Amino acid sequence: EQGHGIETAPSSELSFQDLTVVTPDRKHTLITGLSGAIARTGGLLVMGASGAGKSSLLRVVAGLWNTGNGVVTRPSL
């Protein structure tokens, strides 16, 4: 079961807590169990093969996708 969606919350840093991302049609799991934090002054390089979920992760951070489980905290825009 995919749970109740990805939760987002305001924070001074970008963080992921047990993040699992699935496609909006819920047919494919793209990311499983991602946890970590990046300080506001830090950077992040996202690398991987085509179809690995890089763009999907950015969609989740932007609040465009919420299918999956876990929590994303991010600075307010």
N, CA, C and O atoms as a Tripos MOL2 file, in Angstrom:
@<TRIPOS>MOLECULE
protein
  308   307    77     0     0
PROTEIN
NO_CHARGES

@<TRIPOS>ATOM
      1 N           0.8550   -1.1860    0.0000 N.3       1 GLU1
      2 CA          0.0000    0.0000    0.0000 C.3       1 GLU1
      3 C           0.8860    1.2290    0.0000 C.2       1 GLU1
      4 O           1.9650    1.2170    0.5940 O.2       1 GLU1
      5 N           0.4450    2.2940   -0.6600 N.am      2 GLN2
      6 CA          1.2550    3.4920   -0.8300 C.3       2 GLN2
      7 C           1.0200    4.5550    0.2310 C.2       2 GLN2
      8 O           1.6740    5.5970    0.1800 O.2       2 GLN2
      9 N           0.1290    4.3500    1.1820 N.am      3 GLY3
     10 CA         -0.0660    5.3190    2.2490 C.3       3 GLY3
     11 C          -0.9530    6.4720    1.8360 C.2       3 GLY3
     12 O          -1.7470    6.3620    0.9020 O.2       3 GLY3
     13 N          -0.8080    7.5790    2.5420 N.am      4 HIS4
     14 CA         -1.6920    8.7280    2.3610 C.3       4 HIS4
     15 C          -1.0470    9.8750    1.6030 C.2       4 HIS4
     16 O          -1.5600   10.9930    1.6310 O.2       4 HIS4
     17 N           0.0380    9.6300    0.9440 N.am      5 GLY5
     18 CA          0.6960   10.6820    0.1860 C.3       5 GLY5
     19 C           1.9020   11.2350    0.9100 C.2       5 GLY5
     20 O           2.1020   10.9980    2.1010 O.2       5 GLY5
     21 N           2.6900   11.9660    0.1750 N.am      6 ILE6
     22 CA          3.8880   12.5810    0.7190 C.3       6 ILE6
     23 C           3.4870   13.8610    1.4340 C.2       6 ILE6
     24 O           2.7780   14.6970    0.8720 O.2       6 ILE6
     25 N           3.9320   14.0130    2.6510 N.am      7 GLU7
     26 CA          3.6540   15.2250    3.4320 C.3       7 GLU7
     27 C           4.7770   16.2270    3.2140 C.2       7 GLU7
     28 O           5.9370   15.8420    3.0690 O.2       7 GLU7
     29 N           4.4380   17.5030    3.1900 N.am      8 THR8
     30 CA          5.4450   18.5610    3.1260 C.3       8 THR8
     31 C           5.2560   19.4880    4.3130 C.2       8 THR8
     32 O           4.1410   19.6940    4.7920 O.2       8 THR8
     33 N           6.3620   20.0420    4.7760 N.am      9 ALA9
     34 CA          6.3210   20.9480    5.9200 C.3       9 ALA9
     35 C           7.4040   22.0080    5.7380 C.2       9 ALA9
     36 O           8.4450   21.7370    5.1390 O.2       9 ALA9
     37 N           7.1640   23.2220    6.2560 N.am     10 PRO10
     38 CA          8.1820   24.2700    6.1720 C.3      10 PRO10
     39 C           9.3430   23.9860    7.1250 C.2      10 PRO10
     40 O           9.1530   23.4120    8.1970 O.2      10 PRO10
     41 N          10.5270   24.3890    6.7260 N.am     11 SER11
     42 CA         11.7260   24.1940    7.5350 C.3      11 SER11
     43 C          12.8130   25.1240    7.0110 C.2      11 SER11
     44 O          12.6710   25.7100    5.9380 O.2      11 SER11
     45 N          13.8860   25.2560    7.7620 N.am     12 SER12
     46 CA         15.0090   26.0640    7.3020 C.3      12 SER12
     47 C          15.9400   25.2740    6.3810 C.2      12 SER12
     48 O          16.8560   25.8440    5.7890 O.2      12 SER12
     49 N          15.7080   23.9670    6.2580 N.am     13 GLU13
     50 CA         16.5400   23.1330    5.3990 C.3      13 GLU13
     51 C          15.6600   22.2220    4.5480 C.2      13 GLU13
     52 O          14.4830   22.0170    4.8470 O.2      13 GLU13
     53 N          16.2410   21.6860    3.4960 N.am     14 LEU14
     54 CA         15.5690   20.6950    2.6880 C.3      14 LEU14
     55 C          15.8950   19.3370    3.2850 C.2      14 LEU14
     56 O          17.0650   19.0010    3.4650 O.2      14 LEU14
     57 N          14.8690   18.5530    3.5940 N.am     15 SER15
     58 CA         15.1270   17.2250    4.1270 C.3      15 SER15
     59 C          14.0940   16.2330    3.6150 C.2      15 SER15
     60 O          12.9860   16.5980    3.2220 O.2      15 SER15
     61 N          14.4890   14.9800    3.6340 N.am     16 PHE16
     62 CA         13.6440   13.8650    3.2310 C.3      16 PHE16
     63 C          13.6460   12.8550    4.3580 C.2      16 PHE16
     64 O          14.7030   12.4920    4.8750 O.2      16 PHE16
     65 N          12.4710   12.4030    4.7380 N.am     17 GLN17
     66 CA         12.3620   11.4120    5.8000 C.3      17 GLN17
     67 C          11.6040   10.2080    5.2670 C.2      17 GLN17
     68 O          10.3950   10.2710    5.0440 O.2      17 GLN17
     69 N          12.3250    9.1090    5.0650 N.am     18 ASP18
     70 CA         11.7660    7.8490    4.5920 C.3      18 ASP18
     71 C          10.8730    8.0720    3.3680 C.2      18 ASP18
     72 O           9.7390    7.5950    3.3210 O.2      18 ASP18
     73 N          11.3940    8.7980    2.3850 N.am     19 LEU19
     74 CA         10.6280    9.1920    1.2060 C.3      19 LEU19
     75 C          10.5790    8.0600    0.1800 C.2      19 LEU19
     76 O          11.6080    7.5290   -0.2360 O.2      19 LEU19
     77 N           9.3740    7.7130   -0.2080 N.am     20 THR20
     78 CA          9.1360    6.7830   -1.3100 C.3      20 THR20
     79 C           8.2670    7.5170   -2.3180 C.2      20 THR20
     80 O           7.2230    8.0670   -1.9660 O.2      20 THR20
     81 N           8.7020    7.5240   -3.5730 N.am     21 VAL21
     82 CA          7.9890    8.2330   -4.6280 C.3      21 VAL21
     83 C           7.5030    7.2230   -5.6550 C.2      21 VAL21
     84 O           8.2650    6.3810   -6.1300 O.2      21 VAL21
     85 N           6.2230    7.3200   -5.9890 N.am     22 VAL22
     86 CA          5.6570    6.4850   -7.0460 C.3      22 VAL22
     87 C           5.0660    7.3910   -8.1150 C.2      22 VAL22
     88 O           4.7610    8.5560   -7.8600 O.2      22 VAL22
     89 N           4.9080    6.8440   -9.3130 N.am     23 THR23
     90 CA          4.3160    7.6240  -10.3960 C.3      23 THR23
     91 C           2.8610    7.9460  -10.0580 C.2      23 THR23
     92 O           2.2310    7.2240   -9.2860 O.2      23 THR23
     93 N           2.3210    9.0300  -10.6360 N.am     24 PRO24
     94 CA          0.9400    9.4090  -10.3260 C.3      24 PRO24
     95 C          -0.0820    8.2990  -10.5850 C.2      24 PRO24
     96 O          -1.1150    8.2500   -9.9180 O.2      24 PRO24
     97 N           0.1920    7.4080  -11.5450 N.am     25 ASP25
     98 CA         -0.7310    6.2970  -11.7980 C.3      25 ASP25
     99 C          -0.4840    5.1320  -10.8370 C.2      25 ASP25
    100 O          -1.1730    4.1130  -10.8940 O.2      25 ASP25
    101 N           0.5050    5.2940   -9.9550 N.am     26 ARG26
    102 CA          0.8660    4.3200   -8.9210 C.3      26 ARG26
    103 C           1.3490    2.9800   -9.4740 C.2      26 ARG26
    104 O           1.2910    1.9660   -8.7780 O.2      26 ARG26
    105 N           1.8210    2.9690  -10.7080 N.am     27 LYS27
    106 CA          2.2780    1.7160  -11.3240 C.3      27 LYS27
    107 C           3.7650    1.4540  -11.1240 C.2      27 LYS27
    108 O           4.2030    0.3060  -11.1980 O.2      27 LYS27
    109 N           4.5530    2.5110  -10.8680 N.am     28 HIS28
    110 CA          6.0040    2.3320  -10.7560 C.3      28 HIS28
    111 C           6.5470    3.0640   -9.5350 C.2      28 HIS28
    112 O           6.2240    4.2310   -9.3090 O.2      28 HIS28
    113 N           7.3650    2.3840   -8.7560 N.am     29 THR29
    114 CA          8.0670    3.0110   -7.6420 C.3      29 THR29
    115 C           9.3900    3.5410   -8.1740 C.2      29 THR29
    116 O          10.1690    2.7970   -8.7690 O.2      29 THR29
    117 N           9.6400    4.8230   -7.9590 N.am     30 LEU30
    118 CA         10.8340    5.4720   -8.4960 C.3      30 LEU30
    119 C          11.9270    5.6420   -7.4510 C.2      30 LEU30
    120 O          13.1090    5.5070   -7.7650 O.2      30 LEU30
    121 N          11.5460    5.9350   -6.2160 N.am     31 ILE31
    122 CA         12.5010    6.1730   -5.1260 C.3      31 ILE31
    123 C          11.9550    5.4620   -3.9000 C.2      31 ILE31
    124 O          10.7540    5.5090   -3.6330 O.2      31 ILE31
    125 N          12.8320    4.8040   -3.1550 N.am     32 THR32
    126 CA         12.3960    4.0820   -1.9640 C.3      32 THR32
    127 C          13.2930    4.4290   -0.7790 C.2      32 THR32
    128 O          14.5140    4.3010   -0.8570 O.2      32 THR32
    129 N          12.6750    4.8720    0.3220 N.am     33 GLY33
    130 CA         13.3720    5.0460    1.5880 C.3      33 GLY33
    131 C          14.4440    6.1180    1.6340 C.2      33 GLY33
    132 O          15.4200    5.9680    2.3690 O.2      33 GLY33
    133 N          14.2980    7.1910    0.8770 N.am     34 LEU34
    134 CA         15.2970    8.2650    0.8670 C.3      34 LEU34
    135 C          15.1870    9.1080    2.1330 C.2      34 LEU34
    136 O          14.1130    9.6150    2.4560 O.2      34 LEU34
    137 N          16.2870    9.2530    2.8400 N.am     35 SER35
    138 CA         16.3480   10.1070    4.0330 C.3      35 SER35
    139 C          17.6330   10.9150    3.9830 C.2      35 SER35
    140 O          18.6700   10.4240    3.5360 O.2      35 SER35
    141 N          17.5600   12.1540    4.4440 N.am     36 GLY36
    142 CA         18.7320   13.0100    4.4960 C.3      36 GLY36
    143 C          18.3190   14.4640    4.5660 C.2      36 GLY36
    144 O          17.1380   14.7920    4.4610 O.2      36 GLY36
    145 N          19.3160   15.3460    4.7460 N.am     37 ALA37
    146 CA         19.0440   16.7770    4.8730 C.3      37 ALA37
    147 C          20.1520   17.5700    4.2010 C.2      37 ALA37
    148 O          21.3110   17.1590    4.1680 O.2      37 ALA37
    149 N          19.7600   18.7180    3.6670 N.am     38 ILE38
    150 CA         20.6970   19.6540    3.0570 C.3      38 ILE38
    151 C          20.4730   21.0150    3.6880 C.2      38 ILE38
    152 O          19.3630   21.5450    3.6420 O.2      38 ILE38
    153 N          21.5130   21.5850    4.2750 N.am     39 ALA39
    154 CA         21.4010   22.9070    4.8910 C.3      39 ALA39
    155 C          21.0420   23.9420    3.8330 C.2      39 ALA39
    156 O          21.3430   23.7660    2.6520 O.2      39 ALA39
    157 N          20.4100   25.0030    4.2570 N.am     40 ARG40
    158 CA         19.9650   26.0500    3.3270 C.3      40 ARG40
    159 C          21.1170   26.5870    2.4780 C.2      40 ARG40
    160 O          20.9030   26.9610    1.3240 O.2      40 ARG40
    161 N          22.3110   26.6320    3.0160 N.am     41 THR41
    162 CA         23.4630   27.1270    2.2660 C.3      41 THR41
    163 C          24.1990   26.0180    1.5390 C.2      41 THR41
    164 O          25.2090   26.2740    0.8840 O.2      41 THR41
    165 N          23.7070   24.7800    1.6440 N.am     42 GLY42
    166 CA         24.3510   23.6420    0.9990 C.3      42 GLY42
    167 C          23.8910   23.4550   -0.4290 C.2      42 GLY42
    168 O          23.0770   24.2240   -0.9410 O.2      42 GLY42
    169 N          24.4120   22.4450   -1.0530 N.am     43 GLY43
    170 CA         24.0530   22.1210   -2.4200 C.3      43 GLY43
    171 C          23.7030   20.6560   -2.5350 C.2      43 GLY43
    172 O          23.9590   19.8690   -1.6240 O.2      43 GLY43
    173 N          23.1190   20.2970   -3.6570 N.am     44 LEU44
    174 CA         22.7250   18.9190   -3.9050 C.3      44 LEU44
    175 C          22.9280   18.6210   -5.3740 C.2      44 LEU44
    176 O          22.4600   19.3680   -6.2330 O.2      44 LEU44
    177 N          23.6170   17.5400   -5.6690 N.am     45 LEU45
    178 CA         23.7820   17.0560   -7.0330 C.3      45 LEU45
    179 C          23.0020   15.7610   -7.1380 C.2      45 LEU45
    180 O          23.2730   14.8090   -6.4070 O.2      45 LEU45
    181 N          22.0350   15.7180   -8.0430 N.am     46 VAL46
    182 CA         21.2200   14.5240   -8.2340 C.3      46 VAL46
    183 C          21.6750   13.8710   -9.5300 C.2      46 VAL46
    184 O          21.5870   14.4700  -10.6010 O.2      46 VAL46
    185 N          22.1660   12.6260   -9.4250 N.am     47 MET47
    186 CA         22.6830   11.9040  -10.5790 C.3      47 MET47
    187 C          21.9980   10.5540  -10.6800 C.2      47 MET47
    188 O          21.5740    9.9830   -9.6760 O.2      47 MET47
    189 N          21.8960   10.0580  -11.8860 N.am     48 GLY48
    190 CA         21.3520    8.7310  -12.1010 C.3      48 GLY48
    191 C          21.0150    8.5290  -13.5560 C.2      48 GLY48
    192 O          21.0210    9.4630  -14.3580 O.2      48 GLY48
    193 N          20.7230    7.2920  -13.8740 N.am     49 ALA49
    194 CA         20.3730    6.9270  -15.2410 C.3      49 ALA49
    195 C          19.0260    7.5330  -15.6250 C.2      49 ALA49
    196 O          18.2390    7.9260  -14.7640 O.2      49 ALA49
    197 N          18.7800    7.5990  -16.9080 N.am     50 SER50
    198 CA         17.4920    8.0500  -17.4030 C.3      50 SER50
    199 C          16.3980    7.1590  -16.8290 C.2      50 SER50
    200 O          16.5020    5.9330  -16.8520 O.2      50 SER50
    201 N          15.3490    7.7930  -16.3140 N.am     51 GLY51
    202 CA         14.2400    7.0430  -15.7370 C.3      51 GLY51
    203 C          14.4190    6.6670  -14.2840 C.2      51 GLY51
    204 O          13.5790    5.9660  -13.7190 O.2      51 GLY51
    205 N          15.5090    7.1240  -13.6600 N.am     52 ALA52
    206 CA         15.7990    6.7510  -12.2730 C.3      52 ALA52
    207 C          14.9780    7.5360  -11.2510 C.2      52 ALA52
    208 O          14.9100    7.1340  -10.0900 O.2      52 ALA52
    209 N          14.3530    8.6420  -11.6520 N.am     53 GLY53
    210 CA         13.5260    9.4090  -10.7370 C.3      53 GLY53
    211 C          14.0540   10.7790  -10.3700 C.2      53 GLY53
    212 O          13.5430   11.4010   -9.4390 O.2      53 GLY53
    213 N          15.0690   11.2730  -11.0810 N.am     54 LYS54
    214 CA         15.6520   12.5770  -10.7610 C.3      54 LYS54
    215 C          14.6260   13.7040  -10.9010 C.2      54 LYS54
    216 O          14.4410   14.4880   -9.9700 O.2      54 LYS54
    217 N          13.9710   13.7900  -12.0360 N.am     55 SER55
    218 CA         12.9650   14.8340  -12.2540 C.3      55 SER55
    219 C          11.7840   14.6490  -11.3190 C.2      55 SER55
    220 O          11.1980   15.6280  -10.8570 O.2      55 SER55
    221 N          11.4350   13.4240  -11.0410 N.am     56 SER56
    222 CA         10.3210   13.1440  -10.1330 C.3      56 SER56
    223 C          10.6290   13.6530   -8.7300 C.2      56 SER56
    224 O           9.7440   14.1810   -8.0550 O.2      56 SER56
    225 N          11.8750   13.4990   -8.2840 N.am     57 LEU57
    226 CA         12.2740   14.0180   -6.9810 C.3      57 LEU57
    227 C          12.1030   15.5360   -6.9430 C.2      57 LEU57
    228 O          11.6220   16.0780   -5.9480 O.2      57 LEU57
    229 N          12.4860   16.2150   -8.0030 N.am     58 LEU58
    230 CA         12.3250   17.6700   -8.0580 C.3      58 LEU58
    231 C          10.8480   18.0600   -8.0740 C.2      58 LEU58
    232 O          10.4750   19.0820   -7.4990 O.2      58 LEU58
    233 N          10.0170   17.2700   -8.7160 N.am     59 ARG59
    234 CA          8.5700   17.5350   -8.7010 C.3      59 ARG59
    235 C           8.0060   17.4100   -7.2900 C.2      59 ARG59
    236 O           7.1450   18.1920   -6.8860 O.2      59 ARG59
    237 N           8.4960   16.4250   -6.5450 N.am     60 VAL60
    238 CA          8.0570   16.2530   -5.1570 C.3      60 VAL60
    239 C           8.4930   17.4510   -4.3170 C.2      60 VAL60
    240 O           7.6960   17.9920   -3.5500 O.2      60 VAL60
    241 N           9.7450   17.8650   -4.4560 N.am     61 VAL61
    242 CA         10.2560   19.0170   -3.6980 C.3      61 VAL61
    243 C           9.4430   20.2660   -4.0250 C.2      61 VAL61
    244 O           9.1650   21.0710   -3.1370 O.2      61 VAL61
    245 N           9.0620   20.4350   -5.2840 N.am     62 ALA62
    246 CA          8.2840   21.6060   -5.6990 C.3      62 ALA62
    247 C           6.8210   21.5180   -5.2800 C.2      62 ALA62
    248 O           6.0860   22.5000   -5.3840 O.2      62 ALA62
    249 N           6.3990   20.3580   -4.8120 N.am     63 GLY63
    250 CA          5.0080   20.1820   -4.4030 C.3      63 GLY63
    251 C           4.0740   19.8100   -5.5420 C.2      63 GLY63
    252 O           2.8550   19.8740   -5.3870 O.2      63 GLY63
    253 N           4.6340   19.4180   -6.6930 N.am     64 LEU64
    254 CA          3.8180   19.0630   -7.8460 C.3      64 LEU64
    255 C           3.3300   17.6160   -7.7980 C.2      64 LEU64
    256 O           2.2900   17.2890   -8.3690 O.2      64 LEU64
    257 N           4.0800   16.7540   -7.1180 N.am     65 TRP65
    258 CA          3.6940   15.3400   -6.9580 C.3      65 TRP65
    259 C           3.6060   15.0430   -5.4760 C.2      65 TRP65
    260 O           4.3810   15.5860   -4.6880 O.2      65 TRP65
    261 N           2.6730   14.1890   -5.0840 N.am     66 ASN66
    262 CA          2.6170   13.7440   -3.6920 C.3      66 ASN66
    263 C           2.2730   12.2650   -3.5820 C.2      66 ASN66
    264 O           1.8850   11.7960   -2.5120 O.2      66 ASN66
    265 N           2.4120   11.5220   -4.6880 N.am     67 THR67
    266 CA          2.1170   10.0980   -4.6190 C.3      67 THR67
    267 C           3.3050    9.3370   -4.0510 C.2      67 THR67
    268 O           4.4150    9.3960   -4.5810 O.2      67 THR67
    269 N           3.0520    8.6310   -2.9770 N.am     68 GLY68
    270 CA          4.0740    7.8750   -2.2720 C.3      68 GLY68
    271 C           3.8930    8.0470   -0.7810 C.2      68 GLY68
    272 O           2.7760    8.2370   -0.2990 O.2      68 GLY68
    273 N           4.9960    7.9800   -0.0480 N.am     69 ASN69
    274 CA          5.0120    8.0900    1.4000 C.3      69 ASN69
    275 C           6.2110    8.9110    1.8340 C.2      69 ASN69
    276 O           7.1600    9.0980    1.0730 O.2      69 ASN69
    277 N           6.1570    9.3960    3.0610 N.am     70 GLY70
    278 CA          7.2870   10.0920    3.6480 C.3      70 GLY70
    279 C           7.0070   11.5600    3.8510 C.2      70 GLY70
    280 O           5.9060   12.0550    3.6090 O.2      70 GLY70
    281 N           8.0580   12.2490    4.3110 N.am     71 VAL71
    282 CA          7.9390   13.6660    4.6250 C.3      71 VAL71
    283 C           9.0700   14.4260    3.9420 C.2      71 VAL71
    284 O          10.2270   14.0060    3.9710 O.2      71 VAL71
    285 N           8.7140   15.5460    3.3290 N.am     72 VAL72
    286 CA          9.6940   16.4700    2.7570 C.3      72 VAL72
    287 C           9.5440   17.7860    3.4840 C.2      72 VAL72
    288 O           8.4490   18.3450    3.5430 O.2      72 VAL72
    289 N          10.6420   18.2920    4.0430 N.am     73 THR73
    290 CA         10.6270   19.6430    4.6050 C.3      73 THR73
    291 C          11.4230   20.5230    3.6620 C.2      73 THR73
    292 O          12.4010   20.0870    3.0550 O.2      73 THR73
    293 N          10.9870   21.7660    3.5490 N.am     74 ARG74
    294 CA         11.6790   22.6760    2.6230 C.3      74 ARG74
    295 C          11.4700   24.1200    3.0730 C.2      74 ARG74
    296 O          10.4750   24.4350    3.7250 O.2      74 ARG74
    297 N          12.4110   24.9930    2.7220 N.am     75 PRO75
    298 CA         12.2340   26.4150    3.0280 C.3      75 PRO75
    299 C          11.0210   26.9600    2.2890 C.2      75 PRO75
    300 O          10.6950   26.4990    1.1950 O.2      75 PRO75
    301 N          10.3740   27.9120    2.8700 N.am     76 SER76
    302 CA          9.2450   28.5730    2.2090 C.3      76 SER76
    303 C           9.7540   29.3840    1.0420 C.2      76 SER76
    304 O          10.8580   29.9280    1.0840 O.2      76 SER76
    305 N           8.9590   29.4630    0.0130 N.am     77 LEU77
    306 CA          9.3580   30.2230   -1.1900 C.3      77 LEU77
    307 C           9.0810   31.6930   -1.0040 C.2      77 LEU77
    308 O           9.3480   32.4900   -1.9040 O.2      77 LEU77
@<TRIPOS>BOND
     1     1     2 1
     2     2     3 1
     3     3     4 2
     4     3     5 am
     5     5     6 1
     6     6     7 1
     7     7     8 2
     8     7     9 am
     9     9    10 1
    10    10    11 1
    11    11    12 2
    12    11    13 am
    13    13    14 1
    14    14    15 1
    15    15    16 2
    16    15    17 am
    17    17    18 1
    18    18    19 1
    19    19    20 2
    20    19    21 am
    21    21    22 1
    22    22    23 1
    23    23    24 2
    24    23    25 am
    25    25    26 1
    26    26    27 1
    27    27    28 2
    28    27    29 am
    29    29    30 1
    30    30    31 1
    31    31    32 2
    32    31    33 am
    33    33    34 1
    34    34    35 1
    35    35    36 2
    36    35    37 am
    37    37    38 1
    38    38    39 1
    39    39    40 2
    40    39    41 am
    41    41    42 1
    42    42    43 1
    43    43    44 2
    44    43    45 am
    45    45    46 1
    46    46    47 1
    47    47    48 2
    48    47    49 am
    49    49    50 1
    50    50    51 1
    51    51    52 2
    52    51    53 am
    53    53    54 1
    54    54    55 1
    55    55    56 2
    56    55    57 am
    57    57    58 1
    58    58    59 1
    59    59    60 2
    60    59    61 am
    61    61    62 1
    62    62    63 1
    63    63    64 2
    64    63    65 am
    65    65    66 1
    66    66    67 1
    67    67    68 2
    68    67    69 am
    69    69    70 1
    70    70    71 1
    71    71    72 2
    72    71    73 am
    73    73    74 1
    74    74    75 1
    75    75    76 2
    76    75    77 am
    77    77    78 1
    78    78    79 1
    79    79    80 2
    80    79    81 am
    81    81    82 1
    82    82    83 1
    83    83    84 2
    84    83    85 am
    85    85    86 1
    86    86    87 1
    87    87    88 2
    88    87    89 am
    89    89    90 1
    90    90    91 1
    91    91    92 2
    92    91    93 am
    93    93    94 1
    94    94    95 1
    95    95    96 2
    96    95    97 am
    97    97    98 1
    98    98    99 1
    99    99   100 2
   100    99   101 am
   101   101   102 1
   102   102   103 1
   103   103   104 2
   104   103   105 am
   105   105   106 1
   106   106   107 1
   107   107   108 2
   108   107   109 am
   109   109   110 1
   110   110   111 1
   111   111   112 2
   112   111   113 am
   113   113   114 1
   114   114   115 1
   115   115   116 2
   116   115   117 am
   117   117   118 1
   118   118   119 1
   119   119   120 2
   120   119   121 am
   121   121   122 1
   122   122   123 1
   123   123   124 2
   124   123   125 am
   125   125   126 1
   126   126   127 1
   127   127   128 2
   128   127   129 am
   129   129   130 1
   130   130   131 1
   131   131   132 2
   132   131   133 am
   133   133   134 1
   134   134   135 1
   135   135   136 2
   136   135   137 am
   137   137   138 1
   138   138   139 1
   139   139   140 2
   140   139   141 am
   141   141   142 1
   142   142   143 1
   143   143   144 2
   144   143   145 am
   145   145   146 1
   146   146   147 1
   147   147   148 2
   148   147   149 am
   149   149   150 1
   150   150   151 1
   151   151   152 2
   152   151   153 am
   153   153   154 1
   154   154   155 1
   155   155   156 2
   156   155   157 am
   157   157   158 1
   158   158   159 1
   159   159   160 2
   160   159   161 am
   161   161   162 1
   162   162   163 1
   163   163   164 2
   164   163   165 am
   165   165   166 1
   166   166   167 1
   167   167   168 2
   168   167   169 am
   169   169   170 1
   170   170   171 1
   171   171   172 2
   172   171   173 am
   173   173   174 1
   174   174   175 1
   175   175   176 2
   176   175   177 am
   177   177   178 1
   178   178   179 1
   179   179   180 2
   180   179   181 am
   181   181   182 1
   182   182   183 1
   183   183   184 2
   184   183   185 am
   185   185   186 1
   186   186   187 1
   187   187   188 2
   188   187   189 am
   189   189   190 1
   190   190   191 1
   191   191   192 2
   192   191   193 am
   193   193   194 1
   194   194   195 1
   195   195   196 2
   196   195   197 am
   197   197   198 1
   198   198   199 1
   199   199   200 2
   200   199   201 am
   201   201   202 1
   202   202   203 1
   203   203   204 2
   204   203   205 am
   205   205   206 1
   206   206   207 1
   207   207   208 2
   208   207   209 am
   209   209   210 1
   210   210   211 1
   211   211   212 2
   212   211   213 am
   213   213   214 1
   214   214   215 1
   215   215   216 2
   216   215   217 am
   217   217   218 1
   218   218   219 1
   219   219   220 2
   220   219   221 am
   221   221   222 1
   222   222   223 1
   223   223   224 2
   224   223   225 am
   225   225   226 1
   226   226   227 1
   227   227   228 2
   228   227   229 am
   229   229   230 1
   230   230   231 1
   231   231   232 2
   232   231   233 am
   233   233   234 1
   234   234   235 1
   235   235   236 2
   236   235   237 am
   237   237   238 1
   238   238   239 1
   239   239   240 2
   240   239   241 am
   241   241   242 1
   242   242   243 1
   243   243   244 2
   244   243   245 am
   245   245   246 1
   246   246   247 1
   247   247   248 2
   248   247   249 am
   249   249   250 1
   250   250   251 1
   251   251   252 2
   252   251   253 am
   253   253   254 1
   254   254   255 1
   255   255   256 2
   256   255   257 am
   257   257   258 1
   258   258   259 1
   259   259   260 2
   260   259   261 am
   261   261   262 1
   262   262   263 1
   263   263   264 2
   264   263   265 am
   265   265   266 1
   266   266   267 1
   267   267   268 2
   268   267   269 am
   269   269   270 1
   270   270   271 1
   271   271   272 2
   272   271   273 am
   273   273   274 1
   274   274   275 1
   275   275   276 2
   276   275   277 am
   277   277   278 1
   278   278   279 1
   279   279   280 2
   280   279   281 am
   281   281   282 1
   282   282   283 1
   283   283   284 2
   284   283   285 am
   285   285   286 1
   286   286   287 1
   287   287   288 2
   288   287   289 am
   289   289   290 1
   290   290   291 1
   291   291   292 2
   292   291   293 am
   293   293   294 1
   294   294   295 1
   295   295   296 2
   296   295   297 am
   297   297   298 1
   298   298   299 1
   299   299   300 2
   300   299   301 am
   301   301   302 1
   302   302   303 1
   303   303   304 2
   304   303   305 am
   305   305   306 1
   306   306   307 1
   307   307   308 2
@<TRIPOS>SUBSTRUCTURE
     1 GLU1         2 RESIDUE 1 A GLU
     2 GLN2         6 RESIDUE 1 A GLN
     3 GLY3        10 RESIDUE 1 A GLY
     4 HIS4        14 RESIDUE 1 A HIS
     5 GLY5        18 RESIDUE 1 A GLY
     6 ILE6        22 RESIDUE 1 A ILE
     7 GLU7        26 RESIDUE 1 A GLU
     8 THR8        30 RESIDUE 1 A THR
     9 ALA9        34 RESIDUE 1 A ALA
    10 PRO10       38 RESIDUE 1 A PRO
    11 SER11       42 RESIDUE 1 A SER
    12 SER12       46 RESIDUE 1 A SER
    13 GLU13       50 RESIDUE 1 A GLU
    14 LEU14       54 RESIDUE 1 A LEU
    15 SER15       58 RESIDUE 1 A SER
    16 PHE16       62 RESIDUE 1 A PHE
    17 GLN17       66 RESIDUE 1 A GLN
    18 ASP18       70 RESIDUE 1 A ASP
    19 LEU19       74 RESIDUE 1 A LEU
    20 THR20       78 RESIDUE 1 A THR
    21 VAL21       82 RESIDUE 1 A VAL
    22 VAL22       86 RESIDUE 1 A VAL
    23 THR23       90 RESIDUE 1 A THR
    24 PRO24       94 RESIDUE 1 A PRO
    25 ASP25       98 RESIDUE 1 A ASP
    26 ARG26      102 RESIDUE 1 A ARG
    27 LYS27      106 RESIDUE 1 A LYS
    28 HIS28      110 RESIDUE 1 A HIS
    29 THR29      114 RESIDUE 1 A THR
    30 LEU30      118 RESIDUE 1 A LEU
    31 ILE31      122 RESIDUE 1 A ILE
    32 THR32      126 RESIDUE 1 A THR
    33 GLY33      130 RESIDUE 1 A GLY
    34 LEU34      134 RESIDUE 1 A LEU
    35 SER35      138 RESIDUE 1 A SER
    36 GLY36      142 RESIDUE 1 A GLY
    37 ALA37      146 RESIDUE 1 A ALA
    38 ILE38      150 RESIDUE 1 A ILE
    39 ALA39      154 RESIDUE 1 A ALA
    40 ARG40      158 RESIDUE 1 A ARG
    41 THR41      162 RESIDUE 1 A THR
    42 GLY42      166 RESIDUE 1 A GLY
    43 GLY43      170 RESIDUE 1 A GLY
    44 LEU44      174 RESIDUE 1 A LEU
    45 LEU45      178 RESIDUE 1 A LEU
    46 VAL46      182 RESIDUE 1 A VAL
    47 MET47      186 RESIDUE 1 A MET
    48 GLY48      190 RESIDUE 1 A GLY
    49 ALA49      194 RESIDUE 1 A ALA
    50 SER50      198 RESIDUE 1 A SER
    51 GLY51      202 RESIDUE 1 A GLY
    52 ALA52      206 RESIDUE 1 A ALA
    53 GLY53      210 RESIDUE 1 A GLY
    54 LYS54      214 RESIDUE 1 A LYS
    55 SER55      218 RESIDUE 1 A SER
    56 SER56      222 RESIDUE 1 A SER
    57 LEU57      226 RESIDUE 1 A LEU
    58 LEU58      230 RESIDUE 1 A LEU
    59 ARG59      234 RESIDUE 1 A ARG
    60 VAL60      238 RESIDUE 1 A VAL
    61 VAL61      242 RESIDUE 1 A VAL
    62 ALA62      246 RESIDUE 1 A ALA
    63 GLY63      250 RESIDUE 1 A GLY
    64 LEU64      254 RESIDUE 1 A LEU
    65 TRP65      258 RESIDUE 1 A TRP
    66 ASN66      262 RESIDUE 1 A ASN
    67 THR67      266 RESIDUE 1 A THR
    68 GLY68      270 RESIDUE 1 A GLY
    69 ASN69      274 RESIDUE 1 A ASN
    70 GLY70      278 RESIDUE 1 A GLY
    71 VAL71      282 RESIDUE 1 A VAL
    72 VAL72      286 RESIDUE 1 A VAL
    73 THR73      290 RESIDUE 1 A THR
    74 ARG74      294 RESIDUE 1 A ARG
    75 PRO75      298 RESIDUE 1 A PRO
    76 SER76      302 RESIDUE 1 A SER
    77 LEU77      306 RESIDUE 1 A LEU
